[in-house]
Amino acid sequence: MTSAPSSPSPRPGRPRSAEADRAILDATRAALVELGWSKLTMGDVAARAGVAKTTLYRRWAGKNALVVDAVADLFDEHLELPDLGSLQADIEGVVLRFAELLDRPETKTALMAVVAESTRDEALRERIRSAIVERQKGLVLLGRSRAQARGELPAEESAGAAARTADLIFDVIAGAVVHRTLVSAEPVDGEWARGFTALLIGGLSGAGAASPSA
């Protein structure tokens, strides 16, 4: 599992309640499924979570930040990379788990909504990058490190090359799975995951293993 969900900077006063945070994030996802992005309000989330609106606003400045953190929490909780013994199996496994996560109504609704909103909001784009994208790149780093230790992948020549390779791998996997599940509405099953993984590994093991120059 990746790092624990991020949270807004603590403010002076009473300490935050983990139980309240959990209730708020759960209520946010439930409200998204039932009401959709446009009708969801901070007041509705507070009522569902059984907390005061002031409690909600002490933690999140507005709906955008709250929904991003609700999505990030799902990713942190459900998207893992257990060691399955080979690079092929590791990638297939995370592709299938990612697709299952995207197929959940609360993930699908929230992710599509915040991505659409982020086209008009640079601050929201940055929060998506920091709360979701950058944290989930940890799975790429972990999987690549395991593959290098097994001798399945060569080691990069520099830290910069390693970072660029991780970015490319993440973009390829995330882009392909998101497009297939949320845009094309096609299934990501075992057969598709095997074919996609074979194509990806072929690029990583051959000339594609070298990162492009900066």
C-alpha positions in Angstrom: 0.0 0.0 0.0 1.2 3.5 -0.7 1.7 6.3 1.8 -1.2 7.4 4.1 -3.7 9.9 2.7 -2.6 13.4 2.7 -4.4 16.0 4.8 -4.6 19.7 5.0 -2.1 21.4 7.3 -3.1 21.2 10.9 -4.5 24.3 12.6 -4.3 25.4 16.2 -6.9 24.1 18.5 -8.5 20.7 19.1 -6.6 17.7 17.5 -8.2 16.2 14.4 -10.3 13.1 14.8 -9.4 10.2 12.5 -12.9 8.9 13.0 -14.4 12.2 11.8 -12.0 12.2 8.8 -13.1 8.7 7.9 -16.8 9.6 8.2 -16.3 12.7 6.1 -14.5 10.9 3.3 -17.0 8.1 3.2 -19.9 10.6 3.2 -18.3 12.5 0.3 -18.1 9.4 -1.9 -21.6 8.3 -1.0 -22.9 11.8 -1.9 -21.1 11.8 -5.2 -22.8 8.5 -6.2 -26.2 9.7 -5.1 -26.2 13.3 -6.1 -23.4 13.8 -8.6 -20.7 16.5 -8.7 -23.0 19.4 -9.4 -25.5 18.8 -6.6 -22.9 17.8 -3.9 -22.5 20.5 -1.2 -20.3 20.7 1.8 -23.5 21.0 3.9 -24.8 17.7 2.6 -21.5 16.0 3.3 -21.4 17.4 6.8 -25.0 16.1 7.5 -24.2 12.6 6.1 -21.0 12.4 8.2 -22.7 13.6 11.4 -20.3 16.6 11.8 -20.7 20.3 11.9 -19.9 22.3 8.8 -17.3 24.1 10.7 -15.6 20.8 11.3 -15.6 20.2 7.6 -14.2 23.6 6.7 -11.4 23.3 9.3 -10.2 20.3 7.3 -11.0 21.3 3.7 -11.3 24.7 2.2 -14.0 23.6 -0.3 -15.6 20.9 -2.4 -12.7 20.4 -4.9 -10.1 19.6 -2.3 -12.5 17.4 -0.4 -13.4 15.3 -3.4 -9.8 14.9 -4.5 -8.9 13.6 -1.0 -11.8 11.3 -1.0 -10.6 9.8 -4.3 -7.0 9.7 -3.1 -8.1 7.8 0.0 -9.7 5.1 -2.2 -6.5 4.7 -4.2 -4.4 4.5 -1.1 -6.6 1.9 0.5 -7.3 -0.4 -2.5 -4.4 0.0 -5.0 -1.5 -2.2 -3.9 1.4 -4.0 -5.5 2.0 -7.4 -3.8 5.1 -9.3 -4.9 3.8 -11.9 -7.3 7.2 -13.2 -8.3 7.7 -11.7 -11.7 7.4 -8.3 -13.5 4.7 -9.8 -15.8 2.6 -10.9 -12.9 3.1 -7.7 -10.9 2.0 -5.5 -13.8 -1.0 -7.7 -14.7 -2.1 -7.6 -11.0 -1.9 -3.9 -10.6 -3.6 -3.3 -13.9 -6.5 -5.5 -12.9 -6.8 -3.9 -9.5 -6.7 -0.4 -11.0 -9.5 -1.3 -13.4 -11.6 -2.7 -10.6 -11.1 0.5 -8.6 -12.0 2.7 -11.5 -15.2 0.6 -12.0 -16.5 1.5 -8.6 -19.3 4.1 -8.9 -17.8 6.4 -6.4 -14.4 6.4 -8.0 -15.7 6.8 -11.5 -18.0 9.7 -10.6 -15.4 11.5 -8.5 -12.5 11.0 -10.8 -14.3 12.2 -14.0 -15.7 15.2 -12.1 -12.4 16.4 -10.6 -10.5 15.9 -13.9 -13.2 17.9 -15.8 -13.1 20.7 -13.1 -9.3 20.7 -13.1 -9.2 21.9 -16.8 -10.3 25.3 -15.4 -8.5 25.2 -12.1 -4.8 25.1 -11.8 -4.8 24.7 -8.1 -7.1 21.7 -8.4 -4.8 20.2 -11.0 -1.9 20.6 -8.6 -3.8 18.9 -5.8 -4.6 16.0 -8.1 -1.0 15.6 -9.0 0.2 15.7 -5.4 -2.6 13.8 -3.7 -3.1 11.1 -6.3 -0.6 11.0 -9.2 2.6 11.5 -7.3 1.6 9.1 -4.5 0.6 6.3 -6.9 3.9 6.6 -8.7 5.3 4.8 -5.7 3.9 1.6 -7.1 5.9 2.1 -10.3 9.1 2.7 -8.3 8.4 -0.4 -6.1 7.7 -2.7 -9.1 10.7 -1.5 -11.1 13.0 -2.0 -8.1 11.8 -5.5 -7.7 12.3 -6.3 -11.4 15.8 -4.9 -11.3 16.6 -7.0 -8.2 15.4 -10.1 -10.1 17.5 -9.1 -13.2 14.4 -8.6 -15.3 15.2 -4.9 -16.0 18.5 -3.0 -16.3 19.3 -0.3 -13.8 19.2 3.3 -15.0 22.4 5.2 -15.3 21.3 8.2 -13.2 18.6 9.3 -10.8 17.2 11.6 -13.4 16.9 8.8 -15.9 15.2 6.7 -13.3 12.6 9.4 -12.6 11.9 9.9 -16.3 11.4 6.2 -16.7 9.0 6.0 -13.7 7.0 8.9 -15.2 6.7 7.2 -18.5 5.7 3.9 -17.1 3.1 5.5 -14.9 1.7 7.5 -17.8 1.4 4.5 -20.0 -0.3 2.3 -17.5 -2.6 4.9 -16.0 -3.4 6.4 -19.4 -4.3 3.0 -21.0 -6.4 1.7 -18.2 -8.3 5.0 -17.6 -9.0 5.4 -21.3 -10.2 1.8 -21.7 -12.4 1.8 -18.6 -13.7 5.4 -18.5 -13.6 6.6 -22.1 -14.0 3.5 -24.3 -16.1 1.7 -21.6 -14.4 -1.6 -22.6 -13.5 -4.3 -20.1 -10.1 -4.7 -18.6 -10.0 -8.5 -18.1 -7.2 -11.0 -17.8 -6.7 -11.4 -21.5 -6.4 -7.6 -22.1 -4.1 -7.2 -19.1 -1.8 -10.0 -20.4 -1.6 -8.4 -23.8 -1.0 -5.0 -22.5 1.7 -6.2 -20.1 3.5 -8.1 -22.8 3.6 -5.0 -24.9 4.8 -2.8 -22.1 7.5 -5.3 -21.0 8.8 -5.6 -24.6 9.4 -1.9 -24.6 11.0 -1.8 -21.2 13.3 -4.7 -21.9 14.4 -3.5 -25.3 15.4 -0.1 -26.6 12.6 1.5 -24.6 14.4 0.7 -21.4 16.6 3.8 -22.0 14.9 7.0 -20.9 14.8 9.8 -23.4 17.1 12.7 -22.7 15.7 15.6 -20.8 
